Amino acid sequence: MIKQQTMSARAWIELCLLSLIWGASFLSIRVALDEVGPLTAVAHRTVWAMFVLWIVVYFKGFAVPRDPRVWFAFLIMGLLNNVIPFSLMAWGQLHIETGLTSILNAATAVFGVLAASVFFADEKLTLRRGLGVTVGFFGVATAIGLDAFLSFDLRSLGQLAVIGGTISYALAGVWAKKRLVGLSPHIAAAGMLTGSSVIILPIAFIYEGPIRFDLQPVTWAAIGYYALIATALAYLLYYRVLKMAGAGNLMLCTLLVAPVAIILGAIVLREELPLRSYFGFAILAAGLTILDGRLLQRRNDGTGCT
């Protein structure tokens, strides 16, 4: 079993900061949805973040790719990692709580492991991973509730939309590993957001009309937060934490995001989640812990990770 990378105090601080930023993004998106449609909300998110990241690329002096195949890869990555999941989750948040959205979003890691096992020969499901995926799926089903499978109302559709978004995230991970290897993270993120902006702008225009700029200050504040901080800045911070802490430790971020979103939803929006949502998250967290394998490693070799 591969030993998990040790985390420094700085890595822990930045990991927690990233979790806080992403956790608060669910609240800011829900606030913006009071005045703009889901597709328009996504367009604001990708376009403004794209501008910020290209400015960063310019000042860092990175070379812009010229190969059409790379830009096609950016287009597909933007579709899978931004347009589809952002749109599905934004629409879902119109019908379910922000806290529940964040809980279901945590299933991304479970679907990611499953997708990797399908597309990569060296990432087949081991007994431990299979158990983790199974427990994770049970946690998701518990959070959604049996009634969602028996009655097909808007709330059920909202939950399924969020799950659809997590599956798209998982497929994006596969695409990135196949087609974006070797690119600078800054270029990859900026290129991806460019591809997603090219796709979402005409779709938002067709279905929700021209992009409006006469918005309330609170809406602009929400858009500014989730576009500039929770997307542009968060992508840069994500790659910093990845470099310092490793991919395995980044799974901790998945577990930390949901409690932040749940607390903010309860305080600001007065949301009350059903008890099954908390049970579901606990089971899902257990599944992610099994996938991580850290507790089993500590039990087997008597060592830990700090």
Backbone bond lengths (Angstrom), bond angles and torsions (degrees), N, CA, C in turn:
res aa  C-N    CA-C-N  psi(-1)  N-CA   C-N-CA  omega(-1)  CA-C   N-CA-C  phi
1 M - - - 1.464 - - 1.526 109.40 -
2 I 1.334 116.59 138.09 1.458 121.33 -177.43 1.521 110.46 -74.20
3 K 1.300 115.47 131.09 1.469 120.19 179.70 1.523 110.56 -72.99
4 Q 1.324 116.20 131.86 1.459 120.60 -179.17 1.522 110.51 -67.60
5 Q 1.317 115.54 144.24 1.465 121.36 -179.90 1.525 110.18 -68.51
6 T 1.333 115.86 135.72 1.459 120.85 179.42 1.519 110.33 -69.56
7 M 1.321 115.69 140.43 1.452 120.86 -178.96 1.528 110.36 -105.39
8 S 1.325 115.63 130.37 1.456 121.44 176.09 1.529 109.51 -80.16
9 A 1.337 116.14 169.73 1.461 120.47 177.45 1.524 110.58 -61.55
10 R 1.333 116.50 -38.77 1.461 120.06 178.82 1.519 111.45 -64.69
11 A 1.344 116.90 -39.37 1.458 120.46 178.32 1.520 110.84 -63.80
12 W 1.340 116.76 -40.48 1.463 120.58 177.40 1.530 111.17 -62.23
13 I 1.318 116.13 -43.60 1.467 120.39 -179.33 1.523 110.61 -62.19
14 E 1.329 116.25 -45.72 1.462 119.42 -177.90 1.527 111.64 -71.82
15 L 1.332 117.29 -31.69 1.461 120.79 174.99 1.528 110.49 -64.15
16 C 1.328 116.00 -44.69 1.468 120.08 178.42 1.528 111.02 -65.97
17 L 1.337 117.07 -38.53 1.461 120.76 177.41 1.520 110.38 -62.45
18 L 1.326 117.15 -44.11 1.464 121.10 178.36 1.531 110.52 -61.40
19 S 1.316 116.48 -40.39 1.470 120.75 178.83 1.522 111.06 -63.89
20 L 1.329 117.03 -41.53 1.465 121.11 178.00 1.523 110.79 -63.72
21 I 1.336 116.40 -43.29 1.466 120.94 -179.17 1.519 110.30 -62.07
22 W 1.327 116.90 -49.85 1.465 119.91 -178.84 1.523 111.72 -69.73
23 G 1.322 117.29 -34.43 1.459 119.68 178.11 1.513 111.97 -62.69
24 A 1.334 116.77 -39.58 1.463 120.95 -180.00 1.523 112.41 -75.38
25 S 1.339 117.54 -16.48 1.467 119.65 -178.84 1.527 111.82 -64.39
26 F 1.330 117.43 -31.91 1.470 119.80 179.95 1.528 110.50 -63.17
27 L 1.334 116.44 -40.81 1.456 120.59 177.90 1.528 110.97 -65.68
28 S 1.330 117.39 -46.03 1.469 120.06 -177.41 1.532 111.59 -63.86
29 I 1.317 116.95 -38.20 1.468 119.88 177.83 1.522 110.02 -64.13
30 R 1.340 116.27 -42.47 1.478 118.74 -179.46 1.526 111.16 -64.72
31 V 1.328 117.56 -36.31 1.462 120.90 177.31 1.521 110.88 -63.98
32 A 1.328 117.38 -44.06 1.460 121.20 179.71 1.523 111.68 -64.14
33 L 1.321 117.37 -32.64 1.464 121.52 -178.04 1.526 112.68 -67.63
34 D 1.314 117.45 -12.43 1.465 119.87 174.98 1.520 111.49 -68.86
35 E 1.344 117.63 -20.22 1.464 119.93 -176.52 1.530 113.44 -125.03
36 V 1.321 118.66 -23.68 1.465 120.92 180.00 1.524 109.33 -122.74
37 G 1.331 115.86 156.39 1.446 121.15 178.76 1.519 111.60 -74.91
38 P 1.335 117.89 164.19 1.470 121.34 -178.16 1.529 113.38 -58.69
39 L 1.331 117.40 -41.90 1.458 120.47 -178.60 1.528 111.15 -68.89
40 T 1.333 115.79 -39.43 1.467 119.87 177.41 1.524 110.40 -66.26
41 A 1.332 116.98 -37.40 1.462 120.76 177.32 1.516 110.59 -61.42
42 V 1.327 116.15 -40.32 1.463 120.37 178.76 1.525 110.51 -68.39
43 A 1.332 117.09 -40.21 1.465 120.35 178.69 1.528 110.84 -59.90
44 H 1.327 116.73 -45.16 1.471 119.73 176.84 1.522 110.19 -59.68
45 R 1.313 116.59 -40.18 1.465 120.41 -176.36 1.524 111.72 -64.91
46 T 1.320 117.16 -47.74 1.463 119.42 -174.60 1.528 112.42 -76.54
47 V 1.338 117.50 -38.56 1.471 120.03 -175.78 1.523 111.45 -67.58
48 W 1.336 117.28 -50.77 1.466 119.49 -178.62 1.525 111.41 -64.86
49 A 1.331 116.59 -40.46 1.462 119.53 178.25 1.532 110.67 -65.06
50 M 1.326 116.68 -37.25 1.464 121.04 178.08 1.519 111.01 -59.25
51 F 1.337 117.22 -46.67 1.458 120.71 179.98 1.535 111.24 -59.20
52 V 1.322 115.56 -44.41 1.467 119.67 -178.52 1.524 110.80 -62.38
53 L 1.320 117.18 -44.70 1.463 119.92 -176.57 1.529 111.88 -70.02
54 W 1.324 118.87 -33.89 1.463 119.64 176.59 1.530 110.99 -69.23
55 I 1.327 117.03 -31.86 1.467 120.19 174.18 1.519 109.91 -63.96
56 V 1.340 116.55 -42.61 1.462 120.95 177.22 1.525 110.28 -61.73
57 V 1.331 116.08 -44.69 1.467 120.97 179.03 1.531 110.68 -59.31
58 Y 1.327 116.04 -42.45 1.467 120.87 -178.77 1.528 110.99 -62.09
59 F 1.322 116.26 -48.48 1.463 119.45 -176.41 1.524 112.74 -72.27
60 K 1.328 116.80 -23.14 1.464 119.30 176.45 1.524 111.69 -85.54
61 G 1.324 116.50 -10.45 1.452 120.31 175.40 1.512 115.83 76.95
62 F 1.331 117.87 23.93 1.458 120.33 178.31 1.524 110.73 -72.43
63 A 1.326 116.28 144.33 1.467 121.26 177.02 1.525 109.75 -77.87
64 V 1.334 116.02 132.84 1.464 121.24 179.71 1.527 108.92 -81.54
65 P 1.321 118.75 129.55 1.471 121.25 -179.57 1.534 111.44 -60.32
66 R 1.319 116.23 144.35 1.461 121.95 177.87 1.526 112.90 -115.40
67 D 1.312 115.96 -11.28 1.462 120.72 -178.84 1.535 110.20 -70.46
68 P 1.339 119.13 122.30 1.475 121.44 179.15 1.527 112.59 -57.54
69 R 1.322 117.17 -30.02 1.465 119.94 179.81 1.522 111.42 -66.30
70 V 1.329 115.96 -34.82 1.470 119.81 177.47 1.521 109.96 -67.05
71 W 1.322 116.69 -42.17 1.464 119.90 179.96 1.529 111.85 -69.02
72 F 1.319 116.66 -31.95 1.473 119.15 173.23 1.525 109.63 -65.09
73 A 1.342 116.14 -39.88 1.461 120.01 177.40 1.528 110.87 -63.08
74 F 1.336 116.82 -38.94 1.470 120.74 175.98 1.533 110.67 -61.97
75 L 1.323 116.25 -40.81 1.467 121.10 -178.46 1.529 110.69 -61.65
76 I 1.322 116.39 -47.49 1.465 120.48 179.91 1.526 110.32 -67.33
77 M 1.332 116.54 -39.17 1.458 119.89 178.59 1.525 110.56 -63.76
78 G 1.331 116.51 -41.05 1.458 120.21 177.50 1.517 112.03 -62.47
79 L 1.328 116.17 -37.35 1.463 120.86 178.37 1.526 110.76 -66.31
80 L 1.341 116.39 -48.13 1.462 121.02 -174.36 1.529 113.56 -76.78
81 N 1.340 116.64 -35.76 1.459 119.47 -173.44 1.527 113.81 -98.44
82 N 1.339 117.43 -14.40 1.464 120.55 -178.12 1.525 112.67 -126.16
83 V 1.327 116.79 -64.56 1.464 120.03 -170.79 1.523 112.15 -59.20
84 I 1.321 117.38 -53.99 1.466 119.90 -176.81 1.525 112.00 -67.23
85 P 1.339 119.55 -55.27 1.472 117.76 -177.37 1.519 114.05 -67.43
86 F 1.343 118.21 -41.38 1.461 119.59 178.40 1.528 111.05 -59.52
87 S 1.343 116.49 -44.33 1.466 120.83 -177.21 1.519 111.30 -67.61
88 L 1.333 116.68 -45.86 1.463 119.91 -179.22 1.521 111.46 -64.02
89 M 1.324 116.92 -41.39 1.464 119.66 -178.50 1.520 111.97 -72.46
90 A 1.332 116.80 -36.09 1.470 119.22 176.90 1.522 110.18 -64.54
91 W 1.332 116.70 -44.34 1.472 119.39 177.50 1.523 110.18 -64.13
92 G 1.328 116.93 -40.37 1.453 120.24 179.71 1.518 112.22 -61.85
93 Q 1.356 116.64 -35.58 1.462 120.00 -179.08 1.527 112.73 -67.16
94 L 1.315 117.44 -15.46 1.460 119.80 174.93 1.525 111.06 -71.95
95 H 1.324 117.27 -17.29 1.457 121.20 -172.41 1.520 114.64 -123.77
96 I 1.342 117.12 -9.63 1.465 120.03 175.97 1.526 109.14 -135.83
97 E 1.316 116.48 167.70 1.457 121.46 -177.10 1.528 111.13 -70.29
98 T 1.330 115.37 152.88 1.461 119.95 177.01 1.535 110.89 -62.73
99 G 1.324 116.33 -37.23 1.454 120.26 179.31 1.516 111.98 -62.94
100 L 1.324 116.87 -43.08 1.461 120.91 178.58 1.528 110.22 -66.68
101 T 1.321 116.82 -37.39 1.465 120.52 176.29 1.521 110.41 -57.99
102 S 1.322 116.56 -44.43 1.469 120.41 -179.23 1.521 111.69 -67.06
103 I 1.334 117.03 -34.93 1.467 120.34 178.22 1.524 109.90 -64.87
104 L 1.331 116.17 -48.54 1.463 119.94 -179.95 1.517 111.16 -65.93
105 N 1.330 116.87 -32.57 1.461 121.42 177.84 1.532 111.28 -61.86
106 A 1.323 116.74 -28.50 1.463 120.83 179.81 1.519 112.13 -65.28
107 A 1.330 116.83 -15.94 1.466 120.56 178.29 1.522 112.04 -71.96
108 T 1.330 117.59 -6.51 1.464 121.07 178.67 1.525 111.45 -53.73
109 A 1.332 116.29 -42.22 1.469 119.74 -179.20 1.520 111.54 -63.87
110 V 1.323 117.20 -36.26 1.465 121.14 179.55 1.527 110.17 -66.35
111 F 1.343 116.34 -49.10 1.458 119.94 179.17 1.526 110.94 -66.31
112 G 1.341 116.66 -30.35 1.457 120.13 178.03 1.520 111.94 -63.42
113 V 1.323 116.93 -43.63 1.465 121.26 177.95 1.522 109.93 -64.22
114 L 1.328 116.91 -41.76 1.462 120.83 -179.58 1.526 111.23 -65.18
115 A 1.342 116.64 -43.56 1.466 120.47 179.40 1.525 111.05 -64.35
116 A 1.332 116.76 -41.66 1.461 120.37 179.44 1.519 111.09 -62.14
117 S 1.336 117.00 -37.39 1.464 120.21 -179.64 1.525 111.74 -67.55
118 V 1.320 116.80 -27.23 1.460 121.28 179.71 1.523 111.52 -79.05
119 F 1.342 117.22 -40.70 1.460 121.23 -171.09 1.528 114.98 -98.44
120 F 1.344 117.76 -15.54 1.463 119.56 -176.98 1.526 110.11 -124.00
121 A 1.329 115.37 125.64 1.467 120.73 -176.96 1.522 112.23 -65.07
122 D 1.346 117.20 -28.81 1.459 120.09 -176.64 1.532 112.97 -89.77
123 E 1.329 117.00 7.61 1.468 119.75 -179.95 1.529 111.08 -127.98
124 K 1.328 115.67 38.81 1.450 120.38 178.80 1.522 110.56 -64.84
125 L 1.330 115.57 155.88 1.461 120.07 -179.50 1.523 110.70 -69.55
126 T 1.319 116.17 120.68 1.459 121.11 170.96 1.528 107.44 -86.46
127 L 1.313 115.90 175.62 1.464 119.79 178.39 1.518 110.55 -59.62
128 R 1.362 116.47 -43.42 1.461 120.26 -179.80 1.517 111.44 -64.31
129 R 1.334 117.19 -46.15 1.461 120.11 179.86 1.517 111.89 -64.53
130 G 1.337 116.03 -39.37 1.458 119.44 178.08 1.510 111.62 -62.04
131 L 1.349 115.89 -40.85 1.467 120.25 177.62 1.523 110.24 -65.18
132 G 1.353 116.67 -42.71 1.463 120.30 179.64 1.512 112.40 -61.92
133 V 1.340 116.75 -42.47 1.466 121.10 178.66 1.526 110.56 -64.20
134 T 1.333 116.68 -42.65 1.464 120.61 -179.46 1.525 111.26 -63.01
135 V 1.335 116.11 -46.44 1.466 120.17 178.52 1.528 110.12 -63.59
136 G 1.339 116.58 -39.81 1.465 120.44 178.26 1.510 112.44 -61.13
137 F 1.333 116.74 -44.89 1.463 120.75 178.12 1.528 111.29 -61.68
138 F 1.330 116.34 -39.09 1.463 120.11 178.65 1.525 110.14 -64.84
139 G 1.334 116.46 -37.68 1.464 119.90 176.85 1.517 112.14 -63.94
140 V 1.331 116.98 -42.84 1.467 121.04 177.63 1.517 110.47 -61.64
141 A 1.345 117.18 -45.85 1.463 121.12 179.74 1.519 111.58 -61.72
142 T 1.334 115.89 -37.83 1.466 119.86 178.49 1.521 111.27 -66.96
143 A 1.337 116.95 -42.30 1.465 120.76 179.82 1.527 111.22 -64.45
144 I 1.322 116.53 -39.21 1.469 120.11 179.17 1.514 110.64 -69.54
145 G 1.328 117.58 -43.26 1.456 121.40 179.17 1.519 112.12 96.50
146 L 1.320 115.64 145.76 1.459 121.33 -178.50 1.524 112.00 -61.28
147 D 1.339 117.25 -34.13 1.462 120.45 -177.22 1.523 111.99 -61.97
148 A 1.347 117.03 -28.12 1.461 120.09 179.95 1.522 111.01 -68.10
149 F 1.332 116.29 -26.60 1.460 120.13 179.02 1.523 111.43 -85.97
150 L 1.337 116.13 -18.45 1.459 119.95 -178.76 1.529 112.14 -94.68
151 S 1.324 117.04 -34.52 1.465 121.76 179.14 1.518 109.25 -117.94
152 F 1.316 116.86 135.93 1.463 120.93 -174.23 1.524 109.24 -109.24
153 D 1.346 116.66 72.05 1.450 120.98 179.10 1.522 110.23 -100.29
154 L 1.347 116.84 -174.79 1.462 120.31 -177.76 1.525 112.08 -63.50
155 R 1.328 116.36 -34.23 1.467 118.69 178.17 1.528 110.47 -64.20
156 S 1.319 116.04 -42.60 1.458 119.79 177.32 1.522 110.52 -61.42
157 L 1.339 116.23 -44.63 1.459 120.34 179.28 1.523 111.50 -63.03
158 G 1.338 116.12 -37.46 1.457 120.00 178.27 1.519 111.84 -62.05
159 Q 1.323 116.33 -42.21 1.468 120.21 178.71 1.531 110.99 -67.28
160 L 1.322 116.52 -40.87 1.461 119.95 178.62 1.524 111.08 -66.71
161 A 1.329 117.11 -33.50 1.462 120.45 177.63 1.532 110.44 -63.04
162 V 1.325 116.29 -42.16 1.471 120.08 178.70 1.528 110.02 -64.40
163 I 1.336 117.04 -42.44 1.459 120.50 177.45 1.532 110.05 -61.62
164 G 1.342 116.94 -40.00 1.456 120.41 175.59 1.513 111.64 -58.84
165 G 1.330 116.49 -37.11 1.456 120.89 177.49 1.516 111.91 -64.95
166 T 1.332 117.47 -39.54 1.470 120.09 179.75 1.526 110.86 -67.34
167 I 1.323 117.12 -35.62 1.468 120.35 177.02 1.523 110.04 -65.14
168 S 1.329 116.41 -39.42 1.462 120.31 177.98 1.526 110.61 -64.33
169 Y 1.337 117.17 -40.77 1.468 120.53 175.39 1.532 110.78 -57.56
170 A 1.335 115.79 -42.93 1.461 120.21 -178.93 1.528 111.02 -62.86
171 L 1.327 116.74 -43.19 1.461 120.59 178.29 1.529 110.89 -66.10
172 A 1.333 116.55 -33.17 1.467 120.28 176.89 1.525 110.37 -62.98
173 G 1.330 116.63 -38.11 1.454 120.17 177.68 1.524 111.76 -61.72
174 V 1.331 115.78 -39.43 1.459 120.62 177.40 1.524 110.04 -64.84
175 W 1.339 116.14 -46.39 1.470 120.49 -179.07 1.527 111.17 -61.85
176 A 1.312 116.77 -41.74 1.465 120.48 -179.86 1.522 110.92 -62.38
177 K 1.320 116.39 -41.25 1.468 119.82 -178.53 1.522 110.94 -68.58
178 K 1.323 116.93 -30.04 1.458 120.43 -178.82 1.522 112.80 -84.33
179 R 1.345 117.38 -36.78 1.462 119.51 -167.45 1.525 115.72 -119.31
180 L 1.318 118.74 -13.59 1.469 120.03 -175.79 1.525 113.21 -114.78
181 V 1.317 117.08 13.90 1.456 120.86 179.97 1.530 109.95 -66.44
182 G 1.334 116.17 136.55 1.451 121.22 176.87 1.512 115.00 93.52
183 L 1.329 117.31 -10.54 1.462 120.69 178.85 1.525 110.65 -84.43
184 S 1.327 116.08 148.17 1.455 120.12 173.18 1.524 109.79 -60.38
185 P 1.338 118.79 137.09 1.469 120.45 177.69 1.526 112.74 -54.71
186 H 1.339 117.40 -36.51 1.459 120.39 179.54 1.533 110.76 -64.80
187 I 1.328 116.08 -44.07 1.465 120.65 178.95 1.521 110.26 -66.43
188 A 1.336 116.45 -43.48 1.455 120.40 -179.15 1.529 111.49 -60.65
189 A 1.337 116.08 -43.97 1.465 120.15 -179.28 1.531 111.33 -68.03
190 A 1.342 116.75 -44.59 1.461 120.32 179.82 1.518 110.68 -65.29
191 G 1.337 117.20 -42.76 1.458 121.05 178.87 1.518 112.10 -64.03
192 M 1.326 116.37 -42.08 1.459 121.16 178.03 1.529 111.25 -60.80
193 L 1.333 116.61 -45.78 1.464 120.26 -179.89 1.531 111.45 -67.26
194 T 1.327 117.02 -30.38 1.462 120.13 174.52 1.523 110.03 -65.91
195 G 1.335 116.04 -45.49 1.459 119.89 178.06 1.515 111.97 -61.29
196 S 1.333 117.02 -42.97 1.463 119.94 -179.56 1.530 111.27 -67.50
197 S 1.336 117.73 -35.07 1.469 120.76 179.13 1.524 110.85 -67.08
198 V 1.324 116.21 -40.67 1.465 120.96 177.98 1.526 110.84 -59.96
199 I 1.331 116.18 -35.83 1.463 120.60 -178.71 1.522 111.64 -79.47
200 I 1.336 117.43 -47.08 1.466 120.10 -169.94 1.524 113.71 -76.19
201 L 1.336 118.15 -31.00 1.468 119.23 -176.84 1.529 112.94 -59.32
202 P 1.330 120.26 -51.58 1.469 118.66 178.64 1.526 113.14 -66.45
203 I 1.342 116.75 -33.65 1.469 119.33 179.25 1.524 110.20 -66.14
204 A 1.326 117.06 -44.19 1.462 120.81 178.44 1.526 110.78 -62.90
205 F 1.328 116.51 -40.19 1.473 120.67 179.45 1.522 111.03 -63.03
206 I 1.316 117.05 -43.80 1.466 121.58 -177.64 1.526 111.58 -66.08
207 Y 1.308 117.16 -44.68 1.465 120.68 -172.68 1.525 114.35 -93.28
208 E 1.337 118.20 -25.22 1.469 119.28 -176.62 1.523 113.03 -125.90
209 G 1.331 117.27 1.38 1.458 120.06 177.41 1.518 112.57 89.30
210 P 1.334 117.46 -179.83 1.466 122.08 -179.15 1.529 111.57 -58.42
211 I 1.322 115.64 147.42 1.459 120.79 178.37 1.523 109.13 -65.26
212 R 1.321 116.42 124.69 1.461 121.62 -179.24 1.520 110.97 -89.69
213 F 1.340 114.84 144.75 1.456 120.33 176.73 1.531 111.39 -120.33
214 D 1.353 117.06 -4.40 1.461 120.63 178.20 1.532 109.67 -89.30
215 L 1.308 115.23 62.81 1.458 121.25 -175.28 1.521 111.31 -101.81
216 Q 1.315 115.45 159.32 1.459 121.08 177.46 1.534 109.73 -66.59
217 P 1.339 117.41 150.34 1.467 120.34 179.54 1.520 113.63 -54.73
218 V 1.344 117.41 -37.73 1.458 119.72 -179.25 1.525 110.51 -66.17
219 T 1.339 116.41 -33.54 1.466 119.77 178.29 1.517 110.52 -68.93
220 W 1.350 116.12 -43.04 1.463 119.65 177.77 1.525 111.16 -63.77
221 A 1.319 116.31 -36.41 1.464 119.44 178.00 1.533 110.44 -64.39
222 A 1.327 115.37 -41.52 1.464 119.75 178.59 1.519 110.98 -64.80
223 I 1.339 116.48 -44.92 1.464 121.01 178.69 1.528 110.54 -62.75
224 G 1.338 115.94 -44.43 1.452 119.85 178.97 1.513 111.55 -59.04
225 Y 1.330 116.19 -38.88 1.463 118.98 -179.25 1.516 111.17 -67.75
226 Y 1.353 117.20 -53.91 1.462 116.96 -172.88 1.524 113.26 -75.51
227 A 1.350 117.97 -20.71 1.462 119.89 178.27 1.521 112.03 -86.64
228 L 1.334 116.39 -48.98 1.460 120.10 -173.77 1.526 113.17 -85.80
229 I 1.332 116.35 -40.37 1.462 119.71 -176.14 1.533 111.61 -93.34
230 A 1.353 116.65 -52.11 1.462 120.00 -174.49 1.525 113.07 -80.42
231 T 1.327 117.99 -6.53 1.470 120.10 177.00 1.526 110.24 -119.03
232 A 1.342 118.03 -67.45 1.472 120.43 -176.43 1.532 111.68 -62.13
233 L 1.333 116.63 -57.69 1.463 120.15 -179.23 1.525 111.39 -64.40
234 A 1.337 116.29 -39.41 1.461 120.06 -177.46 1.522 111.56 -64.31
235 Y 1.334 117.75 -37.27 1.464 119.37 177.25 1.524 110.48 -62.29
236 L 1.328 117.14 -43.63 1.468 120.79 179.03 1.524 110.90 -63.96
237 L 1.338 116.19 -41.99 1.460 120.47 179.36 1.524 110.75 -67.41
238 Y 1.321 116.13 -37.68 1.463 121.45 179.69 1.527 110.73 -56.95
239 Y 1.323 116.55 -47.34 1.463 119.99 -178.07 1.527 111.71 -69.83
240 R 1.329 117.72 -30.03 1.464 120.80 174.53 1.530 109.89 -64.64
241 V 1.340 116.21 -47.19 1.464 120.42 -179.68 1.529 110.01 -65.61
242 L 1.333 117.01 -39.28 1.457 121.02 178.80 1.523 110.71 -58.98
243 K 1.335 115.69 -42.10 1.462 120.13 -179.81 1.524 111.47 -68.75
244 M 1.329 116.87 -38.12 1.463 120.05 -177.32 1.520 112.88 -80.62
245 A 1.335 116.98 -38.05 1.463 120.01 -169.40 1.528 114.43 -110.58
246 G 1.344 117.89 -20.48 1.453 119.89 -178.69 1.519 111.96 89.43
247 A 1.340 115.12 159.30 1.463 121.25 -175.71 1.524 112.23 -64.83
248 G 1.349 116.36 -35.84 1.458 119.00 -178.87 1.513 112.68 -62.28
249 N 1.328 116.52 -43.34 1.463 120.17 179.91 1.531 112.30 -70.01
250 L 1.324 117.36 -24.88 1.459 119.86 179.50 1.530 111.94 -66.16
251 M 1.338 117.03 -18.93 1.457 119.56 176.74 1.526 110.84 -62.62
252 L 1.337 116.79 -25.56 1.460 120.69 176.58 1.524 110.95 -60.37
253 C 1.334 115.96 -32.15 1.461 120.61 179.56 1.526 110.54 -60.92
254 T 1.341 115.84 -37.39 1.462 120.96 178.73 1.520 111.32 -59.39
255 L 1.332 115.59 -37.40 1.461 120.02 -179.34 1.521 112.50 -77.32
256 L 1.334 117.35 -27.94 1.460 120.74 -176.61 1.524 113.59 -84.60
257 V 1.343 116.95 -25.07 1.464 120.58 -177.17 1.526 111.90 -64.98
258 A 1.337 116.33 -46.34 1.466 120.12 -174.98 1.528 113.86 -58.86
259 P 1.344 120.28 -47.90 1.471 119.07 178.49 1.525 113.28 -58.58
260 V 1.346 116.96 -36.59 1.467 120.09 177.97 1.525 110.04 -62.61
261 A 1.334 116.69 -47.20 1.467 120.92 -179.17 1.527 111.05 -64.94
262 I 1.318 117.11 -38.90 1.470 120.87 -179.84 1.526 110.61 -64.27
263 I 1.317 116.62 -45.65 1.470 120.90 -178.82 1.529 110.79 -64.52
264 L 1.328 117.49 -45.70 1.465 120.78 179.85 1.524 111.28 -64.89
265 G 1.321 116.95 -39.42 1.463 119.97 177.85 1.518 111.79 -63.50
266 A 1.319 116.56 -38.35 1.467 120.71 179.73 1.525 111.55 -70.32
267 I 1.342 117.01 -39.92 1.460 120.76 -176.76 1.529 111.93 -76.16
268 V 1.326 116.81 -47.83 1.464 120.96 -173.08 1.524 112.41 -85.83
269 L 1.334 116.74 -43.84 1.466 120.80 -174.47 1.520 113.09 -101.50
270 R 1.309 117.77 -0.49 1.471 123.13 -179.27 1.526 111.54 58.48
271 E 1.313 116.55 37.47 1.457 120.29 -179.75 1.530 110.34 -77.49
272 E 1.310 115.08 143.94 1.461 121.24 175.01 1.521 107.92 -128.14
273 L 1.331 116.29 111.61 1.453 120.17 -179.47 1.527 110.08 -84.16
274 P 1.345 117.67 144.84 1.468 119.47 173.90 1.522 110.24 -64.66
275 L 1.311 116.14 153.29 1.460 121.46 -175.83 1.527 111.62 -58.15
276 R 1.340 117.05 -32.30 1.464 119.80 -178.37 1.535 111.57 -63.62
277 S 1.342 117.39 -26.27 1.463 120.02 179.14 1.523 110.64 -65.39
278 Y 1.326 116.07 -39.94 1.463 119.97 178.55 1.529 110.99 -69.88
279 F 1.343 116.42 -40.82 1.461 119.16 175.97 1.524 110.23 -61.56
280 G 1.339 115.26 -43.03 1.459 119.70 179.63 1.513 112.20 -60.97
281 F 1.339 116.38 -41.17 1.462 119.63 179.09 1.526 110.70 -66.04
282 A 1.328 117.11 -39.17 1.465 120.43 178.93 1.531 110.43 -62.19
283 I 1.330 116.42 -42.03 1.472 120.32 179.45 1.526 109.73 -68.28
284 L 1.337 116.41 -42.90 1.462 120.27 177.82 1.523 110.91 -61.18
285 A 1.324 116.97 -41.12 1.468 120.82 177.58 1.529 110.68 -61.81
286 A 1.333 116.37 -37.17 1.466 120.06 177.06 1.526 110.02 -64.32
287 G 1.326 116.15 -40.53 1.461 119.95 177.94 1.520 111.81 -63.11
288 L 1.320 116.83 -42.01 1.466 120.79 178.68 1.529 110.75 -66.41
289 T 1.330 116.20 -35.31 1.465 120.25 177.86 1.528 110.74 -64.91
290 I 1.324 115.87 -39.36 1.471 120.04 177.37 1.523 109.93 -65.95
291 L 1.330 117.09 -42.94 1.459 120.74 177.83 1.526 111.06 -61.10
292 D 1.317 116.20 -39.24 1.459 121.42 179.75 1.526 110.99 -63.83
293 G 1.329 116.40 -38.61 1.459 121.60 175.42 1.506 115.91 77.04
294 R 1.324 117.17 2.40 1.467 120.06 -173.45 1.526 112.72 -67.19
295 L 1.321 117.01 -41.33 1.462 119.35 -178.96 1.516 111.27 -65.87
296 L 1.354 115.77 -38.59 1.454 119.15 177.69 1.518 111.08 -64.99
297 Q 1.335 115.98 -38.32 1.465 120.09 179.24 1.521 110.84 -63.79
298 R 1.332 115.95 -44.54 1.467 120.03 -179.75 1.528 110.40 -63.78
299 R 1.334 115.59 -36.09 1.454 119.51 -179.11 1.532 111.50 -70.19
300 N 1.354 115.21 -34.48 1.459 119.62 -176.36 1.517 113.60 -80.38
301 D 1.361 116.16 -40.54 1.461 117.50 -174.91 1.524 114.68 -112.49
302 G 1.351 115.63 -1.38 1.455 119.50 175.76 1.498 114.41 74.96
303 T 1.353 116.98 11.14 1.456 120.48 178.93 1.499 109.86 -112.03
304 G 1.327 115.99 165.96 1.457 120.41 -179.77 1.498 111.49 -137.58
305 C 1.322 114.65 -171.63 1.461 120.82 -179.64 1.511 108.31 -127.57
306 T 1.324 116.89 130.17 1.463 119.67 179.51 1.498 109.96 -115.32
